[in-house]
Amino acid sequence: MLSSVTLPCEGGSGANNAFDEGRASPQYRLMRSRFPWSRTWLALAIGAALNLSLFAQTPAAKKQPPEVRWAKEIGAFETADKTNPPPQDAVLFIGSSSIKRWTNVAQAFPGHKVLNRGFGGSQLSDSVAFVERIVTPYKPRLVLLYAGDNDIASGKSPERILGDFKAFTSKIHAALPDTRIAFIAIKPCPLRERFLDQVKTANRLVQEYTTSDKRLLFVDVFTSMLSQEGRPRADLCAKDRLHPNAQCYELWASLLRPILDQYDPPRSGGK
């Protein structure tokens, strides 16, 4: 005769109310062993759903028009221009965070009037969008543009980068036909080494295009930032393995200084 099993009642006590799990049916033990896993999978499912909702918002933010996405940054430039008008006929640096983070760029080029209009996270198409607001109003003698690695990391092709550079130069020359424009080569960096071939292609396309117009220049910072093995030099990057460090900016300045001296002769105080 099979012995009966007494299930414990909530709040019960005593030996008679104890549940002998070892004597429970196999089906019950199987159900009990699976129950914690069920809760785990439920939690994972809820977390995945939340993550998907967050990821769904990110592309939407990136699809915002540049005028909306960069309203704060460009508005800050325009406010500063009203309170402290920048010089005309200067050297303008514009582009992504590699320009924005070059905080001592004016000191790197003594004898030149230098203006920094970098806004971090931007792509080349964003600089195109704001030509009329943060380029042509300054009537710069020379424009130095750095952009492109954010573009490639976001999935844009080298051909798209060339197309955006053509649009950038066309908009500037429509208003300022004598202004020279220099494209600072897209840099190699350890964090984005997987895009190295695309970076090389984009640089080559832009460099070839600059030979078609004497007002356009290409500044090759890319080659000097590679090791002997052809890999990005980590010693030229910040801890994030993405942005230039002080040593890198010194390298860039040494490559750019002859260009500034040639097309924007140093004023008093220069060399």
ZAMARDO-814300 format. One line per 10 residues: their letters; for each residue x, y, z of N, C-alpha, C. Coordinates in nm, 2 decimals. Layout:
! residues N
a> X,Y,Z,X,Y,Z,X,Y,Z; ...
***
This chain:
! residues 271
mlssvtlpce> 0.09,-0.12,0.00,0.00,0.00,0.00,0.09,0.12,0.00; 0.06,0.22,-0.09,0.14,0.34,-0.10,0.11,0.43,0.02; 0.22,0.49,0.08,0.19,0.59,0.18,0.15,0.72,0.12; 0.07,0.80,0.19,0.02,0.92,0.15,0.12,1.03,0.17; 0.11,1.14,0.10,0.20,1.26,0.12,0.12,1.37,0.16; 0.15,1.44,0.27,0.08,1.55,0.32,0.15,1.68,0.28; 0.08,1.76,0.20,0.14,1.89,0.16,0.13,1.99,0.27; 0.23,2.08,0.28,0.23,2.18,0.39,0.13,2.29,0.36; 0.07,2.33,0.47,-0.03,2.44,0.46,0.04,2.57,0.49; 0.00,2.68,0.43,0.06,2.81,0.46,0.04,2.84,0.61
ggsgannafd> 0.15,2.87,0.68,0.14,2.90,0.82,0.14,2.78,0.91; 0.15,2.66,0.85,0.15,2.54,0.93,0.28,2.51,0.99; 0.29,2.42,1.09,0.41,2.39,1.16,0.40,2.25,1.21; 0.51,2.19,1.25,0.51,2.06,1.30,0.56,1.96,1.20; 0.60,1.84,1.26,0.65,1.74,1.17,0.55,1.68,1.08; 0.42,1.68,1.12,0.32,1.62,1.04,0.30,1.70,0.91; 0.33,1.83,0.92,0.31,1.92,0.80,0.43,1.93,0.71; 0.54,1.87,0.75,0.66,1.88,0.67,0.64,1.80,0.54; 0.70,1.85,0.43,0.69,1.79,0.30,0.81,1.72,0.27; 0.80,1.59,0.24,0.91,1.51,0.21,0.93,1.51,0.06
egraspqyrl> 1.02,1.60,0.01,1.04,1.61,-0.14,1.10,1.49,-0.20; 1.17,1.42,-0.12,1.23,1.29,-0.18,1.13,1.19,-0.21; 1.01,1.20,-0.15,0.90,1.10,-0.18,0.80,1.16,-0.28; 0.82,1.28,-0.33,0.73,1.34,-0.43,0.74,1.26,-0.56; 0.64,1.28,-0.64,0.63,1.21,-0.77,0.74,1.27,-0.86; 0.79,1.19,-0.96,0.89,1.24,-1.05,0.84,1.36,-1.13; 0.71,1.36,-1.16,0.65,1.48,-1.23,0.66,1.61,-1.15; 0.64,1.60,-1.02,0.65,1.72,-0.94,0.79,1.77,-0.93; 0.89,1.68,-0.91,1.03,1.72,-0.90,1.07,1.78,-1.03; 1.03,1.73,-1.15,1.06,1.79,-1.27,1.00,1.93,-1.29
mrsrfpwsrt> 0.88,1.95,-1.24,0.82,2.08,-1.25,0.89,2.18,-1.16; 0.93,2.13,-1.05,1.00,2.22,-0.95,1.14,2.26,-1.00; 1.20,2.17,-1.07,1.34,2.20,-1.12,1.33,2.30,-1.24; 1.22,2.29,-1.31,1.21,2.38,-1.43,1.16,2.52,-1.39; 1.09,2.53,-1.28,1.03,2.66,-1.24,1.13,2.78,-1.24; 1.25,2.76,-1.17,1.34,2.87,-1.17,1.38,2.92,-1.31; 1.40,2.82,-1.40,1.44,2.85,-1.53,1.34,2.93,-1.60; 1.21,2.89,-1.58,1.10,2.97,-1.64,1.10,3.11,-1.60; 1.13,3.14,-1.47,1.14,3.28,-1.43,1.26,3.35,-1.49; 1.37,3.28,-1.51,1.49,3.34,-1.57,1.46,3.37,-1.72
wlalaigaal> 1.40,3.28,-1.79,1.37,3.31,-1.93,1.27,3.42,-1.94; 1.17,3.43,-1.85,1.08,3.54,-1.85,1.15,3.68,-1.83; 1.24,3.68,-1.74,1.32,3.80,-1.71,1.40,3.84,-1.84; 1.46,3.74,-1.90,1.54,3.77,-2.02,1.46,3.82,-2.13; 1.34,3.76,-2.14,1.25,3.81,-2.25,1.20,3.95,-2.23; 1.17,3.99,-2.11,1.13,4.13,-2.08,1.25,4.22,-2.10; 1.37,4.18,-2.06,1.49,4.27,-2.09,1.52,4.28,-2.23; 1.50,4.18,-2.31,1.52,4.19,-2.45,1.42,4.28,-2.52; 1.30,4.28,-2.47,1.20,4.36,-2.53,1.23,4.51,-2.50; 1.28,4.54,-2.38,1.31,4.67,-2.34,1.43,4.72,-2.42
nlslfaqtpa> 1.53,4.63,-2.44,1.65,4.67,-2.52,1.61,4.70,-2.67; 1.52,4.62,-2.72,1.47,4.64,-2.86,1.41,4.78,-2.87; 1.33,4.82,-2.77,1.26,4.95,-2.78,1.36,5.06,-2.77; 1.47,5.04,-2.70,1.57,5.14,-2.69,1.65,5.16,-2.82; 1.68,5.04,-2.88,1.75,5.04,-3.01,1.67,5.10,-3.12; 1.54,5.08,-3.11,1.44,5.14,-3.21,1.44,5.29,-3.20; 1.47,5.34,-3.08,1.47,5.49,-3.07,1.60,5.55,-3.13; 1.71,5.48,-3.12,1.84,5.53,-3.16,1.84,5.57,-3.31; 1.80,5.48,-3.40,1.80,5.52,-3.54,1.71,5.63,-3.57; 1.60,5.64,-3.50,1.51,5.75,-3.51,1.57,5.88,-3.48
akkqppevrw> 1.65,5.88,-3.37,1.72,6.01,-3.34,1.82,6.05,-3.44; 1.89,5.94,-3.50,1.99,5.97,-3.61,1.92,6.02,-3.74; 1.80,5.99,-3.76,1.73,6.03,-3.88,1.67,6.17,-3.86; 1.69,6.24,-3.75,1.65,6.37,-3.74,1.72,6.46,-3.83; 1.66,6.56,-3.89,1.73,6.66,-3.98,1.84,6.72,-3.90; 1.95,6.75,-3.97,2.07,6.81,-3.90,2.03,6.94,-3.82; 1.94,7.02,-3.88,1.90,7.14,-3.81,1.83,7.11,-3.67; 1.78,7.00,-3.66,1.72,6.96,-3.53,1.82,6.89,-3.44; 1.89,6.80,-3.50,1.99,6.72,-3.42,2.10,6.81,-3.36; 2.14,6.91,-3.44,2.26,6.99,-3.40,2.21,7.13,-3.36
akeigafeta> 2.09,7.15,-3.33,2.04,7.29,-3.30,2.11,7.35,-3.18; 2.14,7.28,-3.08,2.21,7.33,-2.96,2.35,7.37,-3.00; 2.43,7.29,-3.07,2.57,7.32,-3.10,2.58,7.43,-3.19; 2.50,7.43,-3.30,2.51,7.54,-3.40,2.46,7.67,-3.34; 2.35,7.66,-3.26,2.30,7.78,-3.20,2.40,7.84,-3.11; 2.48,7.76,-3.04,2.59,7.81,-2.95,2.70,7.89,-3.03; 2.73,7.84,-3.14,2.83,7.91,-3.23,2.77,8.04,-3.27; 2.65,8.05,-3.31,2.59,8.17,-3.36,2.57,8.27,-3.25; 2.54,8.22,-3.13,2.53,8.32,-3.01,2.67,8.37,-2.98; 2.77,8.29,-2.98,2.91,8.34,-2.96,2.95,8.44,-3.06
dktnpppqda> 2.91,8.42,-3.19,2.95,8.51,-3.30,2.89,8.65,-3.28; 2.77,8.65,-3.22,2.70,8.78,-3.19,2.77,8.86,-3.08; 2.81,8.79,-2.98,2.87,8.85,-2.86,3.02,8.88,-2.88; 3.08,8.80,-2.96,3.23,8.82,-2.99,3.25,8.78,-3.14; 3.22,8.87,-3.23,3.24,8.84,-3.37,3.37,8.79,-3.41; 3.38,8.68,-3.48,3.51,8.62,-3.51,3.57,8.70,-3.63; 3.70,8.69,-3.65,3.76,8.76,-3.76,3.72,8.71,-3.90; 3.72,8.80,-3.99,3.69,8.76,-4.13,3.83,8.72,-4.20; 3.82,8.65,-4.31,3.94,8.62,-4.38,4.04,8.53,-4.29; 3.98,8.45,-4.21,4.07,8.36,-4.12,4.08,8.22,-4.18
vlfigsssik> 4.14,8.14,-4.10,4.15,7.99,-4.13,4.05,7.92,-4.04; 3.96,7.85,-4.11,3.85,7.78,-4.04,3.87,7.63,-4.03; 3.87,7.58,-3.91,3.87,7.43,-3.89,3.72,7.39,-3.86; 3.68,7.29,-3.94,3.54,7.24,-3.92,3.54,7.09,-3.93; 3.44,7.03,-3.86,3.42,6.89,-3.87,3.38,6.82,-3.75; 3.42,6.70,-3.73,3.37,6.62,-3.62,3.45,6.64,-3.49; 3.44,6.54,-3.40,3.50,6.56,-3.26,3.66,6.57,-3.27; 3.72,6.52,-3.37,3.87,6.53,-3.38,3.90,6.68,-3.40; 3.82,6.76,-3.45,3.84,6.90,-3.46,3.79,6.97,-3.33; 3.67,6.93,-3.28,3.62,6.99,-3.16,3.72,6.98,-3.04
rwtnvaqafp> 3.78,6.86,-3.03,3.87,6.83,-2.92,4.01,6.90,-2.94; 4.03,6.96,-3.05,4.16,7.03,-3.07,4.15,7.17,-3.01; 4.15,7.17,-2.88,4.12,7.29,-2.81,4.23,7.40,-2.82; 4.35,7.36,-2.85,4.46,7.46,-2.86,4.50,7.48,-3.00; 4.41,7.46,-3.09,4.44,7.47,-3.24,4.49,7.61,-3.27; 4.44,7.71,-3.21,4.49,7.85,-3.24,4.63,7.87,-3.20; 4.67,7.81,-3.08,4.81,7.82,-3.04,4.91,7.74,-3.12; 4.85,7.64,-3.19,4.94,7.55,-3.28,4.98,7.62,-3.40; 4.92,7.73,-3.44,4.95,7.80,-3.56,4.97,7.95,-3.53; 5.07,7.99,-3.47,5.10,8.13,-3.43,5.11,8.21,-3.56
ghkvlnrgfg> 5.06,8.33,-3.55,5.07,8.42,-3.67,4.95,8.41,-3.76; 4.86,8.32,-3.73,4.74,8.30,-3.81,4.61,8.32,-3.73; 4.51,8.37,-3.80,4.38,8.39,-3.73,4.31,8.26,-3.75; 4.28,8.18,-3.65,4.22,8.05,-3.65,4.09,8.04,-3.58; 3.99,7.98,-3.64,3.86,7.96,-3.59,3.82,7.81,-3.59; 3.78,7.76,-3.47,3.74,7.62,-3.46,3.59,7.61,-3.46; 3.53,7.53,-3.55,3.39,7.51,-3.55,3.36,7.36,-3.57; 3.43,7.28,-3.48,3.40,7.14,-3.48,3.29,7.10,-3.39; 3.20,7.01,-3.43,3.10,6.96,-3.34,3.10,6.81,-3.33; 3.12,6.76,-3.21,3.14,6.62,-3.19,3.03,6.52,-3.24
gsqlsdsvaf> 3.07,6.41,-3.30,2.97,6.31,-3.34,2.92,6.34,-3.48; 2.95,6.45,-3.54,2.90,6.49,-3.67,2.96,6.41,-3.78; 2.89,6.41,-3.90,2.94,6.35,-4.02,2.96,6.45,-4.12; 3.02,6.42,-4.23,3.05,6.51,-4.34,2.92,6.58,-4.39; 2.82,6.51,-4.40,2.69,6.56,-4.45,2.64,6.67,-4.35; 2.67,6.66,-4.22,2.63,6.77,-4.13,2.71,6.90,-4.15; 2.83,6.89,-4.19,2.91,7.01,-4.22,2.85,7.07,-4.35; 2.81,6.99,-4.44,2.75,7.04,-4.56,2.62,7.12,-4.53; 2.54,7.07,-4.44,2.42,7.13,-4.40,2.43,7.27,-4.34; 2.55,7.29,-4.28,2.57,7.42,-4.20,2.67,7.51,-4.27
verivtpykp> 2.70,7.49,-4.40,2.79,7.58,-4.47,2.74,7.73,-4.46; 2.61,7.75,-4.48,2.56,7.89,-4.48,2.56,7.95,-4.34; 2.58,7.87,-4.23,2.57,7.92,-4.10,2.70,7.93,-4.03; 2.79,7.84,-4.05,2.92,7.84,-3.98,3.04,7.83,-4.07; 3.02,7.86,-4.20,3.14,7.87,-4.29,3.14,8.00,-4.37; 3.04,8.02,-4.46,3.05,8.13,-4.54,3.03,8.27,-4.47; 2.96,8.28,-4.36,2.96,8.41,-4.29,3.09,8.46,-4.25; 3.19,8.37,-4.22,3.32,8.41,-4.18,3.41,8.45,-4.30; 3.37,8.42,-4.42,3.45,8.45,-4.54,3.60,8.40,-4.52; 3.61,8.27,-4.48,3.75,8.23,-4.45,3.84,8.22,-4.58
rlvllyagdn> 3.96,8.24,-4.56,4.06,8.23,-4.67,4.09,8.09,-4.70; 4.09,8.01,-4.59,4.12,7.86,-4.60,4.03,7.79,-4.50; 3.97,7.68,-4.55,3.89,7.59,-4.47,3.96,7.45,-4.46; 3.97,7.40,-4.34,4.03,7.27,-4.32,3.92,7.18,-4.26; 3.88,7.08,-4.33,3.77,6.99,-4.30,3.82,6.86,-4.25; 3.78,6.81,-4.13,3.80,6.67,-4.09,3.67,6.61,-4.06; 3.64,6.50,-4.14,3.52,6.43,-4.12,3.53,6.30,-4.20; 3.45,6.20,-4.17,3.45,6.08,-4.25,3.45,5.95,-4.17; 3.52,5.95,-4.06,3.53,5.82,-3.99,3.40,5.78,-3.92; 3.32,5.89,-3.87,3.19,5.86,-3.82,3.10,5.81,-3.93
diasgksper> 3.12,5.86,-4.05,3.03,5.82,-4.17,3.05,5.68,-4.20; 3.18,5.63,-4.20,3.21,5.49,-4.24,3.16,5.40,-4.13; 3.18,5.44,-4.00,3.13,5.36,-3.89,2.98,5.35,-3.89; 2.91,5.44,-3.94,2.76,5.44,-3.95,2.71,5.36,-4.07; 2.80,5.32,-4.16,2.76,5.24,-4.27,2.76,5.31,-4.41; 2.81,5.43,-4.41,2.82,5.50,-4.54,2.94,5.45,-4.62; 2.92,5.46,-4.75,3.03,5.41,-4.84,3.13,5.52,-4.86; 3.25,5.48,-4.91,3.35,5.58,-4.95,3.30,5.67,-5.06; 3.22,5.61,-5.15,3.16,5.69,-5.26,3.07,5.80,-5.20; 2.99,5.77,-5.10,2.90,5.87,-5.04,2.99,5.98,-4.97
ilgdfkafts> 3.10,5.94,-4.91,3.19,6.04,-4.85,3.24,6.14,-4.96; 3.28,6.08,-5.07,3.32,6.17,-5.18,3.21,6.26,-5.23; 3.09,6.21,-5.24,2.98,6.29,-5.29,2.95,6.40,-5.19; 2.96,6.37,-5.06,2.93,6.48,-4.96,3.05,6.58,-4.96; 3.17,6.54,-4.99,3.28,6.64,-5.00,3.26,6.73,-5.12; 3.21,6.67,-5.23,3.18,6.75,-5.35,3.07,6.86,-5.32; 2.97,6.81,-5.24,2.86,6.90,-5.21,2.92,7.02,-5.12; 3.01,6.98,-5.02,3.06,7.08,-4.93,3.14,7.18,-5.01; 3.23,7.14,-5.10,3.31,7.24,-5.17,3.22,7.32,-5.27; 3.12,7.26,-5.33,3.04,7.34,-5.42,2.96,7.45,-5.35
kihaalpdtr> 2.91,7.42,-5.23,2.83,7.52,-5.16,2.93,7.64,-5.12; 3.05,7.60,-5.07,3.14,7.71,-5.03,3.18,7.79,-5.15; 3.22,7.73,-5.26,3.27,7.80,-5.38,3.16,7.88,-5.45; 3.03,7.84,-5.43,2.92,7.92,-5.49,2.92,8.06,-5.42; 2.95,8.07,-5.29,2.95,8.19,-5.22,3.09,8.26,-5.22; 3.19,8.17,-5.21,3.33,8.22,-5.19,3.42,8.15,-5.29; 3.42,8.20,-5.41,3.49,8.12,-5.52,3.65,8.12,-5.50; 3.70,8.21,-5.42,3.85,8.21,-5.40,3.90,8.13,-5.28; 3.81,8.08,-5.20,3.84,8.01,-5.08,3.90,7.88,-5.11; 4.01,7.85,-5.05,4.08,7.71,-5.06,4.02,7.62,-4.95
iafiaikpcp> 4.01,7.50,-4.99,3.95,7.40,-4.90,4.04,7.28,-4.89; 4.08,7.24,-4.77,4.17,7.12,-4.75,4.10,7.01,-4.68; 4.11,6.89,-4.73,4.05,6.78,-4.67,4.16,6.71,-4.58; 4.14,6.70,-4.45,4.23,6.63,-4.37,4.20,6.48,-4.37; 4.29,6.40,-4.42,4.26,6.26,-4.44,4.19,6.19,-4.32; 4.10,6.10,-4.35,4.04,6.02,-4.24,4.15,5.94,-4.17; 4.15,5.96,-4.04,4.26,5.89,-3.96,4.23,5.74,-3.94; 4.34,5.67,-3.92,4.32,5.53,-3.87,4.33,5.53,-3.72; 4.25,5.44,-3.66,4.25,5.44,-3.51,4.22,5.29,-3.47; 4.28,5.25,-3.36,4.26,5.11,-3.32,4.12,5.06,-3.30
lrerfldqvk> 4.04,5.15,-3.25,3.90,5.12,-3.22,3.82,5.08,-3.35; 3.86,5.14,-3.46,3.78,5.12,-3.58,3.88,5.06,-3.69; 3.97,4.97,-3.64,4.06,4.92,-3.74,3.99,4.83,-3.84; 3.88,4.77,-3.81,3.81,4.69,-3.90,3.76,4.76,-4.03; 3.76,4.90,-4.02,3.71,4.98,-4.13,3.83,5.03,-4.21; 3.95,4.98,-4.19,4.07,5.04,-4.24,4.07,5.04,-4.40; 4.02,4.94,-4.46,4.02,4.93,-4.61,3.92,5.04,-4.66; 3.81,5.06,-4.59,3.71,5.16,-4.64,3.77,5.30,-4.62; 3.84,5.32,-4.51,3.91,5.45,-4.49,4.01,5.48,-4.60; 4.09,5.38,-4.64,4.18,5.39,-4.74,4.11,5.43,-4.88
tanrlvqeyt> 4.01,5.36,-4.91,3.93,5.39,-5.03,3.88,5.53,-5.03; 3.82,5.57,-4.92,3.76,5.71,-4.91,3.87,5.81,-4.93; 3.98,5.79,-4.86,4.09,5.89,-4.87,4.14,5.90,-5.02; 4.15,5.78,-5.08,4.20,5.78,-5.22,4.10,5.85,-5.31; 3.97,5.83,-5.30,3.88,5.90,-5.38,3.88,6.05,-5.36; 3.89,6.09,-5.24,3.89,6.24,-5.21,4.02,6.30,-5.27; 4.13,6.23,-5.24,4.26,6.28,-5.29,4.26,6.30,-5.44; 4.21,6.20,-5.51,4.20,6.21,-5.66,4.11,6.32,-5.70; 4.00,6.35,-5.63,3.91,6.46,-5.67,3.98,6.59,-5.65; 4.06,6.60,-5.54,4.12,6.73,-5.51,4.22,6.78,-5.62
tsdkrllfvd> 4.27,6.68,-5.70,4.36,6.72,-5.81,4.29,6.78,-5.92; 4.16,6.78,-5.92,4.08,6.84,-6.03,4.06,6.99,-6.02; 4.10,7.05,-5.90,4.07,7.19,-5.88,4.19,7.24,-5.79; 4.25,7.34,-5.84,4.37,7.40,-5.77,4.33,7.46,-5.63; 4.20,7.48,-5.61,4.15,7.54,-5.49,4.14,7.43,-5.38; 4.15,7.31,-5.42,4.13,7.20,-5.32,4.26,7.13,-5.29; 4.27,7.09,-5.16,4.39,7.02,-5.11,4.36,6.90,-5.03; 4.46,6.81,-5.03,4.44,6.69,-4.95,4.56,6.68,-4.86; 4.54,6.66,-4.73,4.64,6.66,-4.63,4.65,6.51,-4.58; 4.76,6.44,-4.61,4.77,6.30,-4.57,4.83,6.29,-4.43
vftsmlsqeg> 4.74,6.28,-4.33,4.78,6.25,-4.20,4.77,6.10,-4.17; 4.70,6.03,-4.27,4.68,5.89,-4.25,4.81,5.81,-4.25; 4.89,5.83,-4.34,5.02,5.75,-4.35,5.10,5.76,-4.23; 5.12,5.88,-4.18,5.20,5.90,-4.06,5.14,5.83,-3.93; 5.01,5.80,-3.94,4.95,5.74,-3.82,4.94,5.59,-3.82; 5.02,5.53,-3.92,5.03,5.38,-3.93,5.16,5.34,-3.88; 5.16,5.22,-3.82,5.29,5.15,-3.77,5.36,5.10,-3.89; 5.48,5.04,-3.87,5.55,4.98,-3.98,5.48,4.86,-4.03; 5.39,4.80,-3.95,5.31,4.68,-3.99,5.18,4.73,-4.06; 5.16,4.86,-4.08,5.04,4.91,-4.15,4.92,4.91,-4.06
rpradlcakd> 4.94,4.91,-3.93,4.82,4.91,-3.84,4.82,5.05,-3.77; 4.70,5.09,-3.72,4.68,5.22,-3.65,4.77,5.23,-3.53; 4.84,5.34,-3.51,4.93,5.36,-3.40,4.85,5.40,-3.28; 4.86,5.31,-3.18,4.78,5.33,-3.05,4.84,5.45,-2.97; 4.97,5.48,-2.99,5.04,5.59,-2.92,4.99,5.72,-2.96; 4.92,5.73,-3.07,4.87,5.86,-3.12,4.72,5.88,-3.09; 4.66,5.79,-3.01,4.52,5.80,-2.97,4.50,5.81,-2.82; 4.39,5.87,-2.79,4.35,5.89,-2.65,4.32,5.75,-2.59; 4.28,5.74,-2.46,4.25,5.62,-2.40,4.13,5.55,-2.46; 4.05,5.62,-2.53,3.93,5.56,-2.59,3.97,5.49,-2.72
rlhpnaqcye> 4.09,5.50,-2.76,4.14,5.43,-2.88,4.08,5.49,-3.01; 4.02,5.60,-3.00,3.95,5.66,-3.11,3.99,5.80,-3.15; 4.00,5.89,-3.05,4.03,6.03,-3.08,4.18,6.06,-3.07; 4.23,6.16,-3.14,4.37,6.20,-3.13,4.41,6.24,-2.99; 4.53,6.21,-2.95,4.59,6.27,-2.83,4.68,6.39,-2.86; 4.74,6.44,-2.76,4.83,6.56,-2.77,4.94,6.54,-2.87; 5.00,6.42,-2.87,5.10,6.38,-2.96,5.05,6.38,-3.11; 4.93,6.33,-3.12,4.88,6.33,-3.26,4.85,6.47,-3.31; 4.80,6.55,-3.23,4.77,6.69,-3.27,4.90,6.76,-3.31; 5.01,6.73,-3.24,5.13,6.79,-3.27,5.18,6.74,-3.41
lwasllrpil> 5.15,6.62,-3.44,5.18,6.56,-3.57,5.10,6.63,-3.68; 4.97,6.64,-3.65,4.88,6.71,-3.75,4.93,6.85,-3.77; 4.96,6.92,-3.67,5.01,7.06,-3.68,5.13,7.07,-3.77; 5.22,6.98,-3.75,5.35,6.98,-3.83,5.32,6.96,-3.98; 5.21,6.88,-4.01,5.18,6.86,-4.15,5.09,6.97,-4.21; 5.02,7.04,-4.13,4.93,7.14,-4.17,5.00,7.28,-4.18; 5.10,7.30,-4.10,5.16,7.43,-4.09,5.21,7.49,-4.22; 5.28,7.40,-4.30,5.33,7.46,-4.43,5.21,7.50,-4.52; 5.10,7.44,-4.51,4.98,7.47,-4.59,4.92,7.61,-4.54; 4.91,7.63,-4.41,4.87,7.75,-4.36,4.96,7.87,-4.40
dqydpprsgg> 5.09,7.84,-4.39,5.19,7.94,-4.42,5.19,7.98,-4.57; 5.15,7.88,-4.65,5.15,7.91,-4.80,5.03,7.99,-4.84; 4.91,7.95,-4.79,4.79,8.01,-4.83,4.73,8.11,-4.74; 4.79,8.13,-4.62,4.75,8.23,-4.53,4.87,8.29,-4.47; 4.95,8.37,-4.54,5.08,8.42,-4.49,5.07,8.47,-4.35; 5.16,8.42,-4.26,5.16,8.46,-4.12,5.16,8.62,-4.10; 5.07,8.66,-4.01,5.07,8.80,-3.98,5.17,8.83,-3.88; 5.17,8.95,-3.82,5.27,8.99,-3.72,5.26,8.89,-3.60; 5.37,8.85,-3.56,5.38,8.75,-3.45,5.41,8.61,-3.50; 5.39,8.59,-3.64,5.42,8.46,-3.69,5.57,8.44,-3.71
k> 5.60,8.33,-3.78,5.75,8.31,-3.79,5.80,8.39,-3.91
***
